[in-house]
Amino acid sequence: MSTAQTLVLGAVAGLTIFLGLPLGRMQNVSANVKAFLSAIATGVLIFLLWDVLATAVDPIESALKAGRDGRFAWLAFLLTAGFALGVLTLVYYDTWMKRRRRRAFLGPGAASTAEFEEHPYFTGMSPARWLALFIATGIGLHNFSEGLAIGQSSARGQLSLAIVLIIGFGLHNATEGLGICAPLTGEKERPSWAFLGALGLIGGGPTFLGTLIGQAWVSESVSILFLALAAGSILYVVIELLNVGRVLASKLLVTWGVLLGLFLGFATDFILVAAGA
């Protein structure tokens, strides 16, 4: 497989994320339906969190078992630092944004809610849209590492593995589109196609970028760092989505949605295993 063909297929694997994004324009959605969709997205993300951490920890454990203490310490540091950076950056950013919103709401003249919503700084960026953006960012970091796997397997001449990874990651990304758009369903104002397209590029575009870099440069350390960043980001989003679910619907409904999302995540992973990856 040529480099150009690998890059094209890597782009296709990333762009399947757009398949689920049109759901974000659904309106007149009940609180229960919205909570159930968010719970499914949470289940998919919990699977991704497990998948990402398992992939990142594997080479670290291998270094430890091989007695390579220096290598183990370096990779363990990258995992710890990347994970902390991934989750804490979003926590601090969200805290800063809430502070900005509070100032806009309580600013000079005791701004009304309507004035707050019309503030140019917040136009089109409701809390649901910020959450969708956070989800797309976490998934994008994860998909970058998937792209690295595609590119590196192709660069090593493992063409059958590269093709299987492209198919499997493409299926994964199709379910991740649901995770991104779940918070947007039922909003008073439909998100524009341009906004959904931007979310798709943030979430799926890194697959192509990772494929490009992985094709030219193999680095275990870089892969672990991005996996750790992705895991931290995904953990933050999972916490936020669970909070949303508890507010909107019963614990039973949310639990069933999370289970369904987990089953979807594992089902696509089993397809990879069955194909021999």
C-alpha positions in Angstrom: 0.0 0.0 0.0 1.5 3.4 -1.0 1.8 6.3 1.4 -0.9 8.2 -0.4 -3.3 5.2 -0.2 -2.7 4.9 3.5 -3.3 8.6 4.1 -6.6 8.5 2.1 -7.8 5.4 4.1 -6.7 7.1 7.3 -8.8 10.1 6.4 -11.8 7.9 5.7 -11.4 6.2 9.0 -11.6 9.6 10.8 -14.4 11.1 8.7 -16.9 8.3 9.5 -17.4 10.4 12.7 -19.6 12.6 10.6 -22.2 9.8 10.3 -23.6 10.4 13.7 -23.4 14.2 13.9 -26.7 15.0 12.1 -28.5 13.7 15.3 -27.3 17.0 16.9 -30.0 18.9 15.0 -32.9 16.9 16.5 -35.5 19.1 18.2 -38.5 18.6 20.4 -36.6 15.9 22.2 -37.9 14.9 25.7 -35.6 15.0 28.7 -35.6 11.2 28.9 -34.6 10.8 25.3 -31.8 13.3 25.7 -30.6 11.7 28.9 -30.6 8.3 27.2 -28.6 9.5 24.2 -26.1 11.2 26.6 -25.9 8.0 28.6 -25.1 6.0 25.5 -22.4 8.5 24.6 -21.1 8.1 28.2 -20.9 4.3 27.8 -19.0 4.6 24.5 -16.6 7.0 26.2 -16.1 4.8 29.2 -15.1 2.0 26.8 -12.7 4.4 25.1 -11.2 5.3 28.4 -10.5 1.7 29.2 -9.2 1.0 25.7 -6.9 4.1 25.7 -5.4 3.3 29.2 -5.0 -0.4 28.4 -3.1 0.5 25.2 -0.9 3.1 27.0 -0.1 0.9 30.0 0.9 -2.1 27.9 4.4 -0.8 26.8 5.1 0.5 30.3 4.4 -2.9 31.8 6.6 -4.5 29.1 9.5 -2.2 30.0 9.1 -3.0 33.7 9.0 -6.8 33.1 12.1 -6.5 30.9 14.0 -4.8 33.7 14.4 -1.5 31.8 14.0 0.7 34.8 14.9 3.9 33.1 12.6 3.3 30.2 9.8 2.3 32.6 10.2 5.5 34.7 10.2 7.7 31.6 7.1 6.1 30.1 5.3 6.1 33.4 6.0 9.8 33.9 4.6 10.5 30.4 1.4 8.6 31.2 1.0 10.3 34.6 1.8 13.8 33.4 -0.3 13.5 30.2 -3.3 12.1 32.1 -3.2 14.8 34.7 -2.7 17.5 32.0 -5.6 16.1 30.0 -8.1 16.2 32.8 -7.0 19.2 34.8 -6.6 21.5 31.8 -10.3 21.0 31.0 -11.3 21.5 34.7 -9.4 24.8 34.9 -10.7 25.9 31.6 -14.3 25.2 32.5 -13.8 27.0 35.9 -12.4 30.0 34.0 -15.3 30.0 31.6 -17.9 29.8 34.4 -16.2 32.8 36.0 -16.5 34.7 32.8 -20.2 33.8 32.5 -20.8 34.9 36.1 -19.2 38.3 35.4 -21.2 38.8 32.3 -24.4 37.9 34.2 -23.6 40.2 37.2 -21.8 42.9 35.4 -22.6 46.6 35.3 -26.3 47.3 35.1 -27.2 43.8 36.5 -27.4 42.2 33.0 -30.5 40.2 32.4 -30.5 36.6 31.3 -31.4 37.7 27.7 -28.6 40.1 27.6 -26.2 37.4 28.9 -27.3 35.0 26.2 -26.8 37.7 23.5 -23.4 38.7 24.6 -21.1 38.4 21.5 -18.5 36.4 23.5 -21.1 33.6 24.1 -23.0 33.7 20.8 -23.9 30.1 19.8 -21.9 28.6 22.6 -24.4 27.4 25.2 -23.2 25.0 28.0 -24.3 22.1 25.8 -22.2 23.3 22.9 -19.2 23.7 25.2 -19.7 20.2 26.4 -19.9 18.9 22.8 -16.7 20.8 22.1 -14.9 19.2 25.0 -16.1 15.7 23.9 -14.8 16.3 20.4 -11.5 17.4 21.8 -11.1 14.3 23.9 -12.1 12.1 21.1 -9.8 13.9 18.7 -6.8 13.2 21.0 -7.8 9.6 21.1 -8.2 9.4 17.3 -4.7 11.0 16.8 -3.3 7.9 18.6 -5.4 5.7 16.4 -4.0 7.4 13.4 -0.5 6.8 14.7 -1.2 3.1 14.9 -2.5 3.1 11.3 0.5 5.0 10.0 3.1 3.0 12.0 1.7 -0.4 11.0 1.8 0.7 7.3 5.3 2.0 7.7 6.5 -1.3 9.1 5.0 -3.2 6.1 2.1 -4.7 8.1 -0.4 -3.9 5.4 -3.2 -6.3 6.5 -3.0 -5.0 10.0 -3.2 -1.4 8.7 -6.3 -2.2 6.7 -8.0 -3.9 9.6 -7.2 -1.0 11.9 -8.7 1.4 9.3 -12.0 -0.6 9.1 -12.2 -1.0 12.9 -11.4 2.6 13.8 -13.8 3.8 11.1 -16.6 1.8 12.9 -15.5 3.2 16.2 -15.6 6.8 14.9 -19.1 6.3 13.6 -20.3 5.6 17.2 -18.2 8.5 18.5 -20.2 10.9 16.4 -23.2 10.1 18.6 -21.1 10.9 21.7 -20.2 14.3 20.4 -23.7 15.4 19.4 -25.7 13.8 22.3 -25.6 17.0 24.4 -26.9 19.1 21.5 -30.2 17.2 20.9 -33.2 19.1 21.9 -31.6 22.5 22.1 -33.9 25.5 21.4 -31.7 26.6 18.5 -30.4 23.9 16.2 -26.6 23.9 15.8 -25.5 25.0 12.4 -24.1 22.5 9.9 -20.9 24.6 10.0 -20.7 24.0 13.8 -21.3 20.3 13.5 -18.7 20.2 10.7 -16.2 21.9 13.0 -16.9 19.3 15.7 -16.4 16.6 13.2 -13.0 17.9 12.1 -11.9 18.4 15.7 -12.9 14.8 16.5 -12.1 13.0 13.3 -9.4 15.1 11.6 -6.6 14.0 14.0 -6.9 10.4 12.7 -5.5 11.7 9.4 -2.9 13.8 11.1 -1.8 10.8 13.2 -1.7 8.6 10.1 0.5 11.2 8.4 3.0 11.4 11.3 2.9 7.7 12.1 3.8 6.9 8.4 6.9 9.1 8.6 8.0 8.7 12.3 7.5 5.9 14.8 7.7 7.0 18.5 6.4 5.0 21.4 6.8 7.9 23.8 4.7 10.3 21.6 2.0 7.6 21.3 1.8 7.1 25.1 1.7 10.9 25.7 -1.3 11.4 23.3 -3.1 8.4 24.7 -2.7 9.8 28.2 -3.9 13.2 27.1 -6.9 11.5 25.5 -7.7 9.5 28.6 -7.6 12.5 30.9 -9.9 14.5 28.5 -12.3 11.5 28.2 -12.5 11.1 32.0 -13.5 14.8 32.4 -16.2 14.5 29.8 -17.6 11.2 31.3 -18.0 13.1 34.7 -19.8 15.9 33.0 -22.1 13.7 31.0 -23.0 11.6 34.1 -23.9 14.9 35.9 -26.2 15.8 32.9 -27.9 12.4 33.0 -28.6 12.6 36.7 -30.3 15.9 36.3 -32.4 14.9 33.2 -33.7 11.4 34.0 -33.9 8.5 36.4 -30.8 6.5 37.5 -32.3 3.4 35.9 -32.7 5.0 32.4 -29.2 6.4 32.6 -27.7 3.1 33.6 -29.3 1.3 30.7 -28.0 3.9 28.3 -24.5 3.6 29.7 -24.6 -0.2 29.4 -25.8 0.1 25.8 -22.9 2.5 25.0 -20.4 0.1 26.6 -21.8 -2.8 24.5 -21.5 -0.8 21.3 -17.9 0.0 22.2 -16.9 -3.6 22.9 -18.8 -4.8 19.8 -16.7 -2.7 17.5 -13.6 -3.8 19.4 -14.6 -7.5 18.9 -14.9 -6.9 15.2 -11.2 -6.0 15.2 -10.3 -9.1 17.2 -12.4 -11.3 14.9 -10.6 -9.8 11.9 -7.3 -10.8 13.4 -6.0 -7.5 14.6 
